Amino acid sequence: MHRTVEPLDAAALRAALTGAWAQVDVVDRTGSTNADLLAAAAAGAPDRTVLVAEHQEAGRGRLARTWVAPPGTGITVSVLLRPTGVPPARFAWLPLLTGLALLDSIRAVCDVPAGLKWPNDLLLGAGQRKAAGILAEVADAVRPAVVVGVGLNVAASPPDQPGATSLADEGAVVDRTRVLTTFLDRLAEREAQWRDGRGDAESARLRADYRAGCVTLGSEVRVELPGGAALHGIAEDVDRDGRLLILDAAGHRRAVAAGDVVHVRPSGS
């Protein structure tokens, strides 16, 4: 069910985020906020540029998936980061710390049960259904830059995602401007800690906090790997590089850097 929502308050966003972000733009409609910021990065857009769209017509997910959200029912936002001093090998933590910032913000604005599914989903409710996805893309190989996009279902979930949920579906009535402002505040804090530590997730406490919020850990999972292979086992941990550690039935432990995770049996079930 779609619920009536107020438009995002661009002036309130900019006022609340002054100092944390270099530039905050809100547009009525675009194809993909990630694609727009990738182009802006190539043209020299500054570090910590934010782009928000009320309606995204060709949202991009992992593995070239696309999705469309009903206008005004969710939050679609991308940020451009130029993490000077962080080795590119540690950029894999950016989608994870973004998910952690999103989890922080949801817990700050409502009491809906929430957790993270490695590597890039926010799950809500007792049924642990997907309410948000995250996509990180390298934007500039010469001047290291990454664009991180987030799509969060607030008042409704996309009609082409029947298994998804939203904050409203889980009983939370929240203001989108407040949710977005809270998220960008938390993201600025988490990313600054990570950047100050030169991308070391251990020293910035990101790894410990992520492990505490990740419902994948302890679950029996199937990981669909790039290229079509699959791995089955228990998700034991996330290592210092952000990789998921899987223990298979033969007792072999493997580190997975990328893949689609299916929770075969949730943690504690």
N, C-alpha and C positions, 0 to 999 in steps of 0.2 A: 504494500500500500504506500502511495506517495503522500507525503505530508507537506503542507504549505511551509515554506521557509523564507526567511528574510534574506535579501541580497547581502553579500559580503560588504562590510564597511571599509572601503579602501583607505579612507582618511584615518580611521581608528587603527587600522593595521600599521600604517606608516608611523603614526604617533607612538604606538606601543613598542615598535621595533627599532626606533631610532638608536643608532649606535651599534646594535648587534648585527645589522645587515646593511650593506652599502646601498642597495637599490631594491625597492619593492614595487612591482608593477602588477596590476590586476586588469585582466582583459575579459570582455564578455564571452568571447568565443575564439577557439583556435583548434587546429588539428591535434597537436601534441605539444605540451609545455616543454617536454624534454627535447624534442626536435628544435623548437624555437631557441632554447638556451644553448644547444649545441652549435647552432648557427651564430648566436650572439658571442659565444666563447671564441669561435674562429675569428670574429670581427674585433676581439679585444675587450669584451665585457669584463668588468672588474670582479674580483673575488667577492663571494658572498652576495651575488645577485639573486633575487627571488622573482619568480614569475608564477602568478596564480590565474587560473581560468575558471569562470563560472560554468562554462560548457566546453568540454573537450570532445571533439568529434572522432578522433582517431588515437585514443590512448594507447600507449605502448607498454607491453609487459615483457617478461622474459621469453626467450625463444621465438621472438617476432610475433607474439600474440597481440591482438588488438582488442579493445573494448570501448564501449560508449556508455557514459553515465547520463541519466536524465538531467537536464539543466537545473542547477540550483540545489540538487539533492545531496551532493557530496563535496569533498574538498579535493581539488586537483592542483598540485603545487610542485614546482621543480626549483632546485637551488643549484647555483654554479659555485663550485669550490675550487680554489687554487691553493692546495695545502703545501706551500713552500716549506722545504726542510723535511718533508715526510718521504721516505723512499717509496717509489711507485709499487713495490712489492707488497706494501702494507695497505694499499688502497682497498683491498678486499674487505677491510673492516668498515668501510663507509656505509654500505647498505645495512650492516648489522647494527652499527651505532645509530643509524637513522631509525631503524625499527625500535631500538631501545628508547630513543627520544619520543617516538610515537606512543609506546607503551607508557612512558612517564606521563605524557599529556593526557591520555585516556584516564589513567588512574587519578589524575588531578581534577578532572572535570565531572566524573561520574563514578558510580560504584559497580559498573558492569564488569563481570569477570573477564579478564583479558590475558593473553599470552602470545608469545612469538613462536612461529614455526620457521625453523631454519630453511633457507637463508633470508627470505624476504616477505613473509606474510604476517599480518596481525590477525589473530583469532579472537572471537568474542563469544561469550555465553557458555552455558553448560555443554552445548553441543560442539564447541570449538569450531565454529564456522568462520570462513574468511570474511574479513571486513575491510582489509586494506592490503595493497601490494606495493612493493618498492622496486624501482629499477635504477641501477647505477650504470652510467656509460662514460667511458673516457672521452673527453672532449677535445683535447689538444695535446698531441704527442710532443710538441716542441716546448711549450710552456705547460707543464703538467696541470691538467684541470679535469675535474669530474663533474658531471651533471647527475644529480640524484632526484628522481621523481617519486612522488607519493600520491596514490589515489585512495581516499578514505570514504567509505559509505557512511553518510550521516543520517539523512532522512529517508533514504531508500537504497536498495541495492540494484545494480544494473540488471535489466530484464534478461540479458543474455548469460547471466551467471546464476542459474537456479539454486545452486548450493551455497550462495553467499548470504551474508546478513548485513545489517547496518546497526548503528547505535540506536536508532529509533525502534527497529525491530526487536532489540534487546531491552527496550523499556526506558532508554535514556532520552530525555528531551533536553537538547543542548543547543547553544547558539554557535553557529559555524564560525563566526568571527572570533569568538573566545577560544574555540578548539584550535583554530589555525594559529592564533597568536601564541597560545600556550605551547603548541608543538614547535613553532619556530624559535621560541625562547629556549626550550629544552634542547633542541637540535644545536643551536648556537653554543650552548654550554657544553654539551657532549663532544661536539666537534672541536671546540677550542681546547678541551682537556686532551683529546687525542692528538691534536696538532702540536700542542706544547710538549707532549711526550714523544715527539717525532714518530707518531704512529704506533707506539708500544701500548697495546691494549691492556697489558698486565699492569704497568705502572699507573695508567689512568683509571684503573678499576673497571674498565669497560668489560673485560672478560668475565670478571666475577659477577657483575650486575647482569650481563647478558645470560650467563648460565642460570642465574636465579629466575630470569623471566622467560626462558625458552622451554616451552612445553614439549618440544621434540625430544629433549634429553630424558632418557629412561624409557622411551617408547620403542616398541617394535615397529620398524619402518621398512619401506621399500623405497630405494633411491633409484630413480630413472636417470641414468648417466648420459652425458652427451655422446651421440653416436649410436644410441639405442640399447646399450647394455643396461642391466639392472643389478642392484646390490640389495640383499636382504639381511637384516640383522637388528641388533639393539643399538640405538643412538646413545653412545656413552658420554660424549663430551664435545666441547668446542676447543680447539687448540689455540695457541698464541697467534696463529696466522688466520684464524677465523674458519678453519676447516672443520667439518663434522667428522667425528671419529666413530666408526661403525665396527661393532664386534659381530662377526658372522657366526653361523652355527658350528663351524669347524674351529672356532677359537682364534681366527685371524682378525687382526685389527687393521682397518683401512682408513686413511684420511681422504675425505671427499671435499674438493674445492668448489665444485659446481654440480648441480643436479636438482631434479624435482623430487620432493619428499612426499610420500604418502604415509600417514600414520595408520599402520595396520592394527595396532593395539596401543591406545594411549598410555602414557605413564601412569602407573598405579592401578590399572584396570585388571 
